[in-house]
Amino acid sequence: MTIKVLLADDQTLLRSAFKVLVDSEPDMEVVGEASDGAQAYELARTAAPDVVLMDIRMPGVDGFAATRMISEDPQLTGVRVVILTTFEVDDYVVQSLRAGASGFLGKGAEPDELIGAIRIAAAGEALLSPVATKGLIAKFLAQGEGSSASGPGGAGAERLASLTGREREVLVLVAGGLSNDGIAEQLAVSPLTVKTHVNRAMAKLGARDRAQLVVIAYETGLVRPRVQ
């Protein structure tokens, strides 16, 4: 099966470089190129990509708005967006995830990391690099997101009420940046079991994907940022 990729970046040179890289993979194909967010959204509707590599800073409709448009379009539920940007440790992380992005990767990533990110997103997983995850936590702390030190309560507790104890445990580990294999090792269960718990948590919480679970974990206060 060929993974269809849409490139959205206002820099022609970067798009060309990404296209060469993606098209060099036997199981990938660039199906469109956009220079702004509005064009990215329209191409997502017509080219039906599996993954969109989305820059943030573009003229007109930026990457955040375009990502939100794609994630909220019922006809594009199968499209995954991976945000690519030069800035990896700031509020871009939070905004990207809240807009519906499935992943966040710095433009300084190695070629194999980029290709890996596309495959992860296409498989329905989420990509949060360690740096991006730390940035996310730092931003929630700085902006006062999540609940108080007493843990989840009020609206947060109601939102989490549908989860089993194991699902909550898995959600905490997902928010900590662990992969399914890492969670499986820590809980002494199989990766398939972890995937089942993750999928059930997403369904119960109305999360589009794994990345959205991270946001929910902090917004409900289930996971609290710690001052280093």
N, C-alpha and C positions, 0 to 999 in steps of 0.2 A: 504494500500500500504506500502510495506517495504522499508525503506530507506537503500540503500546499501552504506557501508562506507569502504574506503580504508585507512589503517594506514601506514604512512611513517615516520619512526624514526629509527635512528641507535642504539637506546638503547632498547634492548630486554625487559627489565623490564618495561619500560614505555609503550611499545606496548602491553605487556600482561595486564597491568593495564587498558589501554584504551579499549582493547578488552573485558575485563570482564564488564566494565562499559557500553559500547555500546550494547553488546549482552544481557545485562540484560533488555534492553528496548524492549517491545513487538513489536514495529514497526521499529526496527533497526537490522541490521545484518552486521558484518564485513565480507567482501568478499575477503580481501587480506591484506597482510602485506609486507612492503618493508623496507629494511635497508639502501637504498640510493636512490638518485633521479632518476637514470637511471631505476632502477627496478620499482620505483613508476610509471614512465611514461609507461613502458611496461604493468604493471598490470592494469593501467587505460584503456589501449586499449583492454585488454582481459577480465577483470572482469566487465567492464562497471559500475563503482560505480556512485552514485549520488553525493557523497561528499568525498573529500580526505582531511584527517587531515595531514598536511605537516609540518615536522620539517624543520628548515632552515639549521642548521649545520649538514651536513651529508657528509661522504667521497665520493670522486669522484664528481658526479653531485650533487650540493647542492639543497636546496629547492627552491631557486629563479629560477634557471635554469629549474628545473623540472616543476615548476608552469608555466613558460613561454612556455615550450614545450607543456604542456597540453592545455593551453589557446589558443595557435596558431594552434592546430591540429583541422581541420574542422570536424573530426570524433568524437571529444570530446566536442562539443559545450554545451552539457548538463551537463558536469562535473563541479562541483564547488569545489574550493580549499579554505580551511580555514587554514591559517598559524598558527602554534603553536610554541611559542618560549619563552625562559626565559627572553628575552630582549624586552620590550614593548615600551620604549620611546627612540627611536633613528632612524637612517635612514632605519632600517629594515621595518618600517611601509611604507615609501615611496616606497622602492624597492619591497615590497610584492605586493602593489597595482598596481604598474607599470608592474609587471610580470603577472598580471591578476588574482590575488587572490580576492576572494569574501569576505574575512573576515580575521581578525587578532585577535588572542586571546593569552593572556599570559598563560604559563603553570601553573601559580599559581591560575588559575580560579577554582571556585568551580565546582564539578561534574554536578550540574544542569545547570550551565552556559555553560559548554561544550556541554551537550546534547541539550540545547536550541540553541546553535550556529549551530549545525548540522541541526536542524530542520529549522532554518532561512535560511541557505544556500541552503538546499534542496528545499525550497519553492521559490527559485530564488531571495531572498532578499540578503542583504549584512550585515555583522556584523563588526562594528567598535566600540570597547569599548570606553568609554569616555577618558580613559588614552591614548589609541592609537590615537584617533582623535586629542588630544592636542599635542601628539608627532608629528603627521603628520604636523600640523600647524607650530610647532616650527621648524621642519626640512625645510619646504618650506621657512621660514623666514631666517634661518641660511644659506641656500644654495642660497638665492636670487632668488627663484623660483617665478613664477607668474609675473605679470606686475607691473608697478610703481604705486604710490599712486593715480595717476589720474584715475585708473580704467582700464577696458578692452579696448584695442585699437589694431590697426593693425591686425595681424593674429588672435588674440584672438577675436576681434570684428567680423571678418568674420566667424569664427567658430561658434559664438553664434547667428549669424544673423537669422538662421532658427527658433529660439525659439520665442514663444510668450512671452508677458510680464509676464503672470502668470507662464509659464514654467521656466522663469529665476528666478522668485521669489521663486518657489519651489526648484530650483537647489541651490540657496543660503542657504536655510534652510536645505537641505540634507547635504550640505558641513559643516553645523554647527553641524551635528551629531544628528539632530532630526529624530525621527521615523515618519512613516506616520500618526500615531495617533497624535503625537505632532504637526506636521505640520498642520493637519486638525483642531486641536484646535486653533492654532494661526491664521489661515486664515478663521476660521469659515465656513469650508466646510466639506464634508464627507471624511473619509479615502479612500473610493473608488475613489472619485474625485482626491485625491492626488495621488493615485496609477496610475491613468490614465495619469496625468501630468508627473509623473516620467517615466513611460513607453514610453511616446512620446518623452521626452527629451533624453532618452537612444537611441531610434531609430534614432532620428535626429542627435545626436552627435556620433553615432557609438560606444556607450559604451556597454561593455559586461554585466555590471550590475551596481547596485547602487554604489558600491565602486569606480568604474571607474569614476562616475559622480563627486565624491569628488576631484579626481585628476584633472579632466578637469576644474572644477570650479576655482581651484588655478592656473593651468597652463595658463588659459585664462585671469586671473586677475579679473574675476567676483567677486571673494572673495579674500580679501587681509588679510594676517596675521597682527595682531596688536601686538605691543610690550606691554607687561604687565608692 
